[in-house]
Amino acid sequence: MKYIGEADYRHGTASRLGVLLVNLGTPDDTSTPSVRRYLKQFLSDPRVVEVPRVLWWLILNGVILRIRPSRTAEAYKTVWDEETGSPLLDIAKKQTAGIQQMLPEQLAGNAQVALAMRYGNPSVESALAELRAANVRRLVVLPLYPQYSGSTVASVFDEVTRQLTHVRWIPELRFINQYFDDENYINALASSVEQSWQSNGRAQRLVMSFHGIPERYRNNGDPYFCQCQATARLLAEKLKLSEDQYQVVFQSRFGREPWLQPYCDKTMEQLPSQGVKSIEVICPGFAADCLETIEEINEENREIFIEAGGESFHYIPALNDQQVHISALCQLIERHIQGWPEAKGEIEDRQQLKDSEQRALAMGAKR
């Protein structure tokens, strides 16, 4: 990353479009120190935990980071791949490559797609440095969270703009806040469910599990709960499901205060006694499979459901790097770059760039 005071403009160089994909993040490895560093960065974000800073610092450093990292490290070991490492990072890299390859023909060679994690590596700082090195002058940021929440999407905005405060010449910036009701996204979800039905048959109920947030955030104006419900309704309509054929739940609660309900684990305990013996679970809010889907849903909640008397539990993987998902994200990006030269297939003329450089040098500019 270049900082104010450093050379930032190169005459005669064609400007480019940049796409910055951002997901939540992952530790570098499954060691307790690595997980502790990751959790400290994540849980220190005031967007994630809205508690007075002094009080939270004492709780985080005095209690949580002394106990939780070793437990979380053990959970990560169950999903870590010996060759590819973090499933979230591996999938995110494939998504990045897929989008780079699937962008429209007029963008070929004039667009750069970069990947960042909000917490951990690759960092937002390093991704922006990569884009700046590619002479990106127009930038669209896509947080890979379909439903907006201050604790996720707004945090990405905070970090991107914080890094840009160090830059003398900031790029034109467009930021995609949400795509919870995007038709292509809904179609991609529906396609994944239909493929599961073809391979595994239909269960009695489709459970749609979204990551939770404290109920207090919703009461204070966060639209996340409503957008999750809208996604679920649109998906159910696309699949022609009746109200008793699907259900929305919220997972991954943390701490003692109330979070969005109904809770996923509690629901898993109750469904068999209500006569629901077979379920399939999809996590529409996760763009890529990760600890929360692989371990929490497909292992922990599967076990809860079966032990409570359930007979059949099938997890439908996240959209990951499926072609239908990559296509949906590309179309989302295309819509948000309308009006920019790249969207119209306009490429800067090399001779004009050379002439411009010569004029600048004649006036005393440095190379």
PEFEN-V118496 format. One record per residue. N is the residue number from 1. D_LAST is the distance of its C-alpha to the last C-alpha in whole Angstrom. Layout:
n:N d_last:D_LAST
n:N d_last:D_LAST
This chain:
n:1 d_last:20
n:2 d_last:17
n:3 d_last:18
n:4 d_last:18
n:5 d_last:16
n:6 d_last:13
n:7 d_last:10
n:8 d_last:11
n:9 d_last:9
n:10 d_last:7
n:11 d_last:7
n:12 d_last:9
n:13 d_last:11
n:14 d_last:14
n:15 d_last:16
n:16 d_last:19
n:17 d_last:22
n:18 d_last:23
n:19 d_last:27
n:20 d_last:28
n:21 d_last:32
n:22 d_last:33
n:23 d_last:37
n:24 d_last:39
n:25 d_last:38
n:26 d_last:40
n:27 d_last:40
n:28 d_last:39
n:29 d_last:42
n:30 d_last:46
n:31 d_last:46
n:32 d_last:48
n:33 d_last:45
n:34 d_last:42
n:35 d_last:44
n:36 d_last:45
n:37 d_last:41
n:38 d_last:41
n:39 d_last:44
n:40 d_last:43
n:41 d_last:39
n:42 d_last:41
n:43 d_last:44
n:44 d_last:42
n:45 d_last:41
n:46 d_last:43
n:47 d_last:42
n:48 d_last:44
n:49 d_last:47
n:50 d_last:48
n:51 d_last:50
n:52 d_last:49
n:53 d_last:47
n:54 d_last:49
n:55 d_last:52
n:56 d_last:50
n:57 d_last:48
n:58 d_last:51
n:59 d_last:53
n:60 d_last:49
n:61 d_last:49
n:62 d_last:53
n:63 d_last:54
n:64 d_last:52
n:65 d_last:49
n:66 d_last:52
n:67 d_last:54
n:68 d_last:52
n:69 d_last:49
n:70 d_last:52
n:71 d_last:54
n:72 d_last:51
n:73 d_last:49
n:74 d_last:53
n:75 d_last:52
n:76 d_last:49
n:77 d_last:50
n:78 d_last:52
n:79 d_last:49
n:80 d_last:47
n:81 d_last:46
n:82 d_last:46
n:83 d_last:44
n:84 d_last:41
n:85 d_last:42
n:86 d_last:42
n:87 d_last:43
n:88 d_last:41
n:89 d_last:38
n:90 d_last:39
n:91 d_last:40
n:92 d_last:37
n:93 d_last:34
n:94 d_last:37
n:95 d_last:36
n:96 d_last:32
n:97 d_last:32
n:98 d_last:35
n:99 d_last:33
n:100 d_last:30
n:101 d_last:32
n:102 d_last:35
n:103 d_last:32
n:104 d_last:33
n:105 d_last:32
n:106 d_last:29
n:107 d_last:27
n:108 d_last:27
n:109 d_last:24
n:110 d_last:22
n:111 d_last:24
n:112 d_last:24
n:113 d_last:27
n:114 d_last:27
n:115 d_last:30
n:116 d_last:31
n:117 d_last:34
n:118 d_last:35
n:119 d_last:36
n:120 d_last:35
n:121 d_last:33
n:122 d_last:31
n:123 d_last:30
n:124 d_last:28
n:125 d_last:25
n:126 d_last:25
n:127 d_last:25
n:128 d_last:23
n:129 d_last:20
n:130 d_last:20
n:131 d_last:20
n:132 d_last:17
n:133 d_last:15
n:134 d_last:17
n:135 d_last:15
n:136 d_last:18
n:137 d_last:18
n:138 d_last:22
n:139 d_last:24
n:140 d_last:28
n:141 d_last:30
n:142 d_last:33
n:143 d_last:36
n:144 d_last:38
n:145 d_last:41
n:146 d_last:43
n:147 d_last:45
n:148 d_last:43
n:149 d_last:44
n:150 d_last:43
n:151 d_last:43
n:152 d_last:41
n:153 d_last:39
n:154 d_last:38
n:155 d_last:37
n:156 d_last:34
n:157 d_last:33
n:158 d_last:33
n:159 d_last:31
n:160 d_last:29
n:161 d_last:28
n:162 d_last:29
n:163 d_last:26
n:164 d_last:24
n:165 d_last:25
n:166 d_last:22
n:167 d_last:19
n:168 d_last:17
n:169 d_last:17
n:170 d_last:20
n:171 d_last:21
n:172 d_last:23
n:173 d_last:26
n:174 d_last:30
n:175 d_last:32
n:176 d_last:35
n:177 d_last:38
n:178 d_last:41
n:179 d_last:42
n:180 d_last:46
n:181 d_last:47
n:182 d_last:45
n:183 d_last:47
n:184 d_last:45
n:185 d_last:45
n:186 d_last:49
n:187 d_last:50
n:188 d_last:48
n:189 d_last:50
n:190 d_last:53
n:191 d_last:52
n:192 d_last:52
n:193 d_last:55
n:194 d_last:57
n:195 d_last:56
n:196 d_last:57
n:197 d_last:61
n:198 d_last:61
n:199 d_last:60
n:200 d_last:62
n:201 d_last:64
n:202 d_last:65
n:203 d_last:65
n:204 d_last:67
n:205 d_last:65
n:206 d_last:61
n:207 d_last:59
n:208 d_last:56
n:209 d_last:54
n:210 d_last:52
n:211 d_last:50
n:212 d_last:52
n:213 d_last:51
n:214 d_last:53
n:215 d_last:56
n:216 d_last:55
n:217 d_last:51
n:218 d_last:53
n:219 d_last:55
n:220 d_last:52
n:221 d_last:51
n:222 d_last:48
n:223 d_last:49
n:224 d_last:49
n:225 d_last:52
n:226 d_last:53
n:227 d_last:50
n:228 d_last:51
n:229 d_last:55
n:230 d_last:53
n:231 d_last:51
n:232 d_last:55
n:233 d_last:57
n:234 d_last:54
n:235 d_last:54
n:236 d_last:58
n:237 d_last:59
n:238 d_last:57
n:239 d_last:59
n:240 d_last:62
n:241 d_last:63
n:242 d_last:66
n:243 d_last:65
n:244 d_last:67
n:245 d_last:65
n:246 d_last:62
n:247 d_last:61
n:248 d_last:58
n:249 d_last:58
n:250 d_last:55
n:251 d_last:54
n:252 d_last:53
n:253 d_last:54
n:254 d_last:54
n:255 d_last:56
n:256 d_last:59
n:257 d_last:58
n:258 d_last:59
n:259 d_last:56
n:260 d_last:56
n:261 d_last:59
n:262 d_last:61
n:263 d_last:60
n:264 d_last:59
n:265 d_last:61
n:266 d_last:64
n:267 d_last:64
n:268 d_last:64
n:269 d_last:67
n:270 d_last:69
n:271 d_last:69
n:272 d_last:71
n:273 d_last:74
n:274 d_last:73
n:275 d_last:74
n:276 d_last:70
n:277 d_last:70
n:278 d_last:67
n:279 d_last:64
n:280 d_last:60
n:281 d_last:57
n:282 d_last:54
n:283 d_last:51
n:284 d_last:49
n:285 d_last:47
n:286 d_last:45
n:287 d_last:43
n:288 d_last:43
n:289 d_last:46
n:290 d_last:46
n:291 d_last:48
n:292 d_last:50
n:293 d_last:51
n:294 d_last:51
n:295 d_last:53
n:296 d_last:54
n:297 d_last:55
n:298 d_last:56
n:299 d_last:58
n:300 d_last:59
n:301 d_last:60
n:302 d_last:61
n:303 d_last:64
n:304 d_last:65
n:305 d_last:66
n:306 d_last:68
n:307 d_last:69
n:308 d_last:70
n:309 d_last:72
n:310 d_last:69
n:311 d_last:70
n:312 d_last:67
n:313 d_last:63
n:314 d_last:60
n:315 d_last:56
n:316 d_last:54
n:317 d_last:51
n:318 d_last:48
n:319 d_last:46
n:320 d_last:43
n:321 d_last:41
n:322 d_last:44
n:323 d_last:43
n:324 d_last:44
n:325 d_last:42
n:326 d_last:39
n:327 d_last:40
n:328 d_last:41
n:329 d_last:38
n:330 d_last:36
n:331 d_last:38
n:332 d_last:37
n:333 d_last:34
n:334 d_last:34
n:335 d_last:36
n:336 d_last:33
n:337 d_last:30
n:338 d_last:32
n:339 d_last:30
n:340 d_last:27
n:341 d_last:25
n:342 d_last:26
n:343 d_last:30
n:344 d_last:30
n:345 d_last:28
n:346 d_last:25
n:347 d_last:22
n:348 d_last:19
n:349 d_last:19
n:350 d_last:17
n:351 d_last:17
n:352 d_last:17
n:353 d_last:13
n:354 d_last:12
n:355 d_last:14
n:356 d_last:12
n:357 d_last:9
n:358 d_last:10
n:359 d_last:12
n:360 d_last:9
n:361 d_last:7
n:362 d_last:11
n:363 d_last:12
n:364 d_last:10
n:365 d_last:7
n:366 d_last:4
n:367 d_last:0
